[in-house]
Amino acid sequence: MTRIDYYNDPDAPEPNSVVPGGSAVVFDDDGRTLLHRRRDSGLWALPGGAMDLGKSISGAVIREVAEETGVLVEVTGLVGTAIPTM
């Protein structure tokens, strides 16, 4: 089964779950932003992913950045949150 992300798609199916997750905006010393190419779509994206049960969102972001890019990061702040509407 392949996951499909929908954004403002009126034909999207009704949501049936909520999966907390996060993404990281990682800068190098020259101010460049770290992106990775997604395997599922080939598009460029910020590294990030889903939070495991019983874990923290910052822990999930650290784990996902390391898994997807090999870069070890430290979470220094939270930029924002979104609450899905159903």
N, CA, C and O of each residue as an XYZ file, in Angstrom:
344
protein
N       0.844     -1.177      0.000
C       0.000      0.000      0.000
C       0.889      1.240      0.000
O       1.819      1.339      0.800
N       0.614      2.157     -0.870
C       1.368      3.398     -0.970
C       0.586      4.528     -0.328
O      -0.621      4.661     -0.530
N       1.288      5.336      0.445
C       0.649      6.488      1.069
C       0.576      7.616      0.066
O       1.534      7.867     -0.665
N      -0.549      8.294      0.029
C      -0.735      9.440     -0.853
C      -1.092     10.637      0.015
O      -2.019     10.575      0.822
N      -0.356     11.720     -0.153
C      -0.656     12.958      0.569
C      -1.530     13.844     -0.308
O      -1.237     14.051     -1.485
N      -2.607     14.365      0.276
C      -3.517     15.238     -0.444
C      -3.422     16.642      0.145
O      -3.343     16.800      1.363
N      -3.430     17.635     -0.691
C      -3.389     19.014     -0.226
C      -4.423     19.810     -0.994
O      -4.294     20.009     -2.201
N      -5.453     20.266     -0.287
C      -6.539     21.038     -0.903
C      -7.118     20.345     -2.133
O      -7.383     20.988     -3.149
N      -7.311     19.036     -2.036
C      -7.867     18.259     -3.144
C      -9.320     17.939     -2.819
O      -9.579     17.154     -1.907
N     -10.273     18.523     -3.536
C     -11.683     18.272     -3.226
C     -12.097     16.825     -3.461
O     -13.121     16.390     -2.933
N     -11.331     16.074     -4.235
C     -11.656     14.671     -4.511
C     -10.946     13.701     -3.572
O     -11.055     12.487     -3.745
N     -10.222     14.218     -2.583
C      -9.500     13.362     -1.648
C     -10.490     12.569     -0.792
O     -11.567     13.071     -0.470
N     -10.137     11.344     -0.425
C     -11.014     10.566      0.455
C     -11.049     11.168      1.854
O     -10.163     11.940      2.220
N     -12.063     10.821      2.633
C     -12.171     11.288      4.008
C     -11.000     10.738      4.822
O     -10.634      9.575      4.657
N     -10.407     11.555      5.696
C      -9.320     11.057      6.535
C      -9.826     10.000      7.505
O     -10.961     10.067      7.975
N      -8.958      9.006      7.807
C      -9.356      7.949      8.735
C      -8.350      7.756      9.868
O      -8.479      6.819     10.656
N      -7.344      8.638      9.957
C      -6.382      8.559     11.049
C      -5.654      9.896     11.177
O      -5.677     10.730     10.272
N      -5.009     10.072     12.329
C      -4.171     11.241     12.572
C      -2.793     10.713     12.951
O      -2.667      9.923     13.887
N      -1.762     11.144     12.231
C      -0.398     10.699     12.496
C       0.449     11.926     12.815
O       0.770     12.701     11.914
N       0.819     12.116     14.090
C       1.674     13.254     14.427
C       3.044     13.104     13.780
O       3.568     11.996     13.663
N       3.604     14.198     13.372
C       4.921     14.162     12.763
C       5.518     15.546     12.716
O       4.888     16.526     13.113
N       6.742     15.616     12.226
C       7.409     16.902     12.149
C       8.464     16.898     11.068
O       8.885     15.843     10.593
N       8.883     18.073     10.689
C       9.944     18.266      9.716
C      10.964     19.223     10.293
O      10.653     20.018     11.180
N      12.182     19.144      9.785
C      13.249     20.008     10.275
C      13.699     20.952      9.175
O      13.793     20.574      8.007
N      13.973     22.178      9.567
C      14.629     23.132      8.678
C      16.062     23.220      9.186
O      16.330     23.801     10.238
N      16.981     22.630      8.417
C      18.381     22.524      8.834
C      19.210     23.439      7.941
O      19.151     23.340      6.716
N      19.982     24.330      8.559
C      20.843     25.253      7.821
C      22.302     24.891      8.052
O      22.671     24.448      9.140
N      23.139     25.079      7.025
C      24.572     24.936      7.219
C      25.172     26.307      7.544
O      24.446     27.295      7.653
N      26.493     26.363      7.698
C      27.146     27.620      8.082
C      27.011     28.711      7.031
O      27.179     29.891      7.338
N      26.707     28.325      5.783
C      26.534     29.303      4.710
C      25.077     29.705      4.515
O      24.758     30.451      3.589
N      24.180     29.211      5.392
C      22.769     29.568      5.314
C      21.964     28.744      4.324
O      20.800     29.052      4.064
N      22.577     27.684      3.758
C      21.834     26.818      2.830
C      20.933     25.873      3.611
O      21.270     25.458      4.720
N      19.790     25.534      3.029
C      18.808     24.658      3.657
C      18.975     23.227      3.162
O      19.126     22.989      1.964
N      18.948     22.273      4.099
C      19.067     20.865      3.769
C      17.740     20.330      3.252
O      16.714     20.448      3.922
N      17.761     19.743      2.059
C      16.600     19.063      1.477
C      17.016     17.649      1.099
O      18.204     17.363      0.948
N      16.039     16.772      0.947
C      16.322     15.428      0.432
C      15.287     15.103     -0.628
O      14.180     15.642     -0.632
N      15.674     14.207     -1.529
C      14.749     13.805     -2.593
C      13.931     12.612     -2.099
O      14.487     11.587     -1.707
N      12.604     12.759     -2.123
C      11.703     11.698     -1.661
C      11.743     10.510     -2.608
O      11.758     10.678     -3.827
N      11.762      9.309     -2.043
C      11.761      8.093     -2.863
C      10.412      7.842     -3.531
O      10.352      7.296     -4.633
N       9.327      8.243     -2.861
C       8.004      7.930     -3.387
C       7.597      8.822     -4.546
O       6.901      8.371     -5.456
N       8.024     10.091     -4.529
C       7.574     11.011     -5.574
C       8.720     11.620     -6.381
O       8.495     12.176     -7.456
N       9.943     11.518     -5.867
C      11.074     12.143     -6.536
C      11.172     13.639     -6.295
O      12.066     14.293     -6.830
N      10.259     14.193     -5.490
C      10.267     15.629     -5.207
C      11.221     15.940     -4.067
O      11.524     15.066     -3.255
N      11.699     17.183     -3.997
C      12.561     17.632     -2.925
C      11.699     18.039     -1.734
O      10.629     18.624     -1.903
N      12.177     17.724     -0.518
C      11.389     18.007      0.690
C      12.312     18.248      1.877
O      13.484     17.872      1.860
N      11.760     18.882      2.906
C      12.458     18.968      4.179
C      12.477     17.575      4.800
O      11.499     16.840      4.666
N      13.556     17.191      5.474
C      13.559     15.890      6.137
C      12.605     15.890      7.320
O      12.488     16.884      8.036
N      11.935     14.786      7.515
C      10.998     14.667      8.628
C      10.159     13.431      8.475
O      10.311     12.680      7.511
N       9.274     13.215      9.419
C       8.425     12.038      9.338
C       7.536     11.907     10.550
O       7.340     12.857     11.307
N       7.000     10.707     10.722
C       6.005     10.433     11.750
C       6.647     10.176     13.106
O       7.783      9.710     13.204
N       5.891     10.491     14.136
C       6.303     10.264     15.509
C       5.850      8.876     15.938
O       4.707      8.490     15.692
N       6.747      8.120     16.581
C       6.388      6.810     17.120
C       5.633      6.973     18.427
O       5.844      7.944     19.153
N       4.745      6.016     18.731
C       3.991      6.059     19.981
C       4.937      6.094     21.173
O       5.910      5.342     21.218
N       4.656      6.961     22.134
C       5.451      7.063     23.342
C       6.718      7.888     23.192
O       7.479      8.017     24.151
N       6.965      8.449     22.014
C       8.164      9.250     21.768
C       7.785     10.718     21.650
O       6.605     11.056     21.555
N       8.792     11.589     21.657
C       8.548     13.027     21.536
C       8.674     13.473     20.082
O       9.288     12.790     19.262
N       8.092     14.613     19.780
C       8.183     15.137     18.422
C       9.620     15.533     18.091
O      10.069     15.332     16.963
N      10.349     16.094     19.062
C      11.744     16.452     18.789
C      12.582     15.200     18.555
O      13.470     15.204     17.702
N      12.313     14.139     19.294
C      13.009     12.873     19.068
C      12.718     12.300     17.694
O      13.602     11.749     17.038
N      11.467     12.435     17.263
C      11.094     11.951     15.931
C      11.829     12.725     14.843
O      12.301     12.134     13.871
N      11.929     14.040     15.000
C      12.617     14.862     14.005
C      14.105     14.511     13.951
O      14.667     14.376     12.864
N      14.740     14.363     15.101
C      16.159     13.995     15.133
C      16.372     12.651     14.436
O      17.287     12.508     13.626
N      15.527     11.669     14.752
C      15.635     10.334     14.154
C      15.414     10.382     12.650
O      16.184      9.794     11.890
N      14.380     11.070     12.218
C      14.062     11.117     10.789
C      15.140     11.830      9.972
O      15.485     11.379      8.881
N      15.674     12.942     10.491
C      16.739     13.649      9.770
C      17.947     12.729      9.619
O      18.542     12.654      8.545
N      18.309     12.030     10.696
C      19.454     11.113     10.633
C      19.194      9.969      9.643
O      20.080      9.619      8.863
N      17.996      9.388      9.667
C      17.668      8.279      8.765
C      17.666      8.718      7.305
O      18.151      7.994      6.435
N      17.127      9.891      7.040
C      16.943     10.321      5.653
C      18.175     10.986      5.047
O      18.362     10.956      3.831
N      19.021     11.591      5.893
C      20.151     12.360      5.346
C      21.507     11.972      5.914
O      22.537     12.309      5.329
N      21.528     11.271      7.040
C      22.789     10.953      7.693
C      23.341     12.095      8.523
O      24.444     11.985      9.058
N      22.602     13.188      8.643
C      23.041     14.362      9.398
C      22.454     14.298     10.805
O      21.259     14.062     10.979
N      23.318     14.513     11.818
C      22.852     14.567     13.205
C      22.518     16.011     13.548
O      23.314     16.917     13.300
N      21.333     16.221     14.121
C      20.875     17.580     14.410
C      20.476     17.709     15.871
O      20.277     16.718     16.574
N      20.366     18.951     16.306
C      19.846     19.292     17.623
C      18.640     20.196     17.407
O      18.723     21.177     16.668
N      17.537     19.875     18.039
C      16.338     20.705     17.931
C      16.533     21.919     18.842
O      16.777     21.780     20.040
N      16.419     23.113     18.251
C      16.627     24.342     19.016
C      15.347     25.140     19.210
O      15.338     26.126     19.947
N      14.275     24.729     18.562
C      13.021     25.450     18.738
C      11.906     24.861     17.913
O      12.132     24.066     17.000
N      10.714     25.260     18.245
C       9.509     24.846     17.545
C       8.995     26.035     16.754
O       8.795     27.114     17.310
N       8.782     25.844     15.466
C       8.328     26.946     14.628
C       6.820     27.058     14.643
O       6.291     28.167     14.727
N       6.119     25.954     14.565
C       4.664     26.043     14.549
C       4.021     24.682     14.617
O       4.679     23.655     14.454
N       2.747     24.688     14.857
C       1.989     23.460     14.891
C       0.720     23.648     14.082
O       0.257     24.768     13.865
N       0.180     22.544     13.646
C      -1.080     22.580     12.912
C      -1.996     21.504     13.468
O      -1.555     20.400     13.788
N      -3.247     21.828     13.577
C      -4.237     20.862     14.036
C      -5.104     20.507     12.840
O      -5.778     21.374     12.283
N      -5.094     19.223     12.434
C      -5.898     18.861     11.267
C      -7.384     19.037     11.541
O      -7.850     18.818     12.659
N      -8.104     19.424     10.534
C      -9.562     19.527     10.652
C     -10.185     18.388      9.868
O      -9.732     18.052      8.774
N     -11.194     17.814     10.418
C     -11.847     16.684      9.748
C     -13.272     17.014      9.450
O     -13.992     16.189      8.887
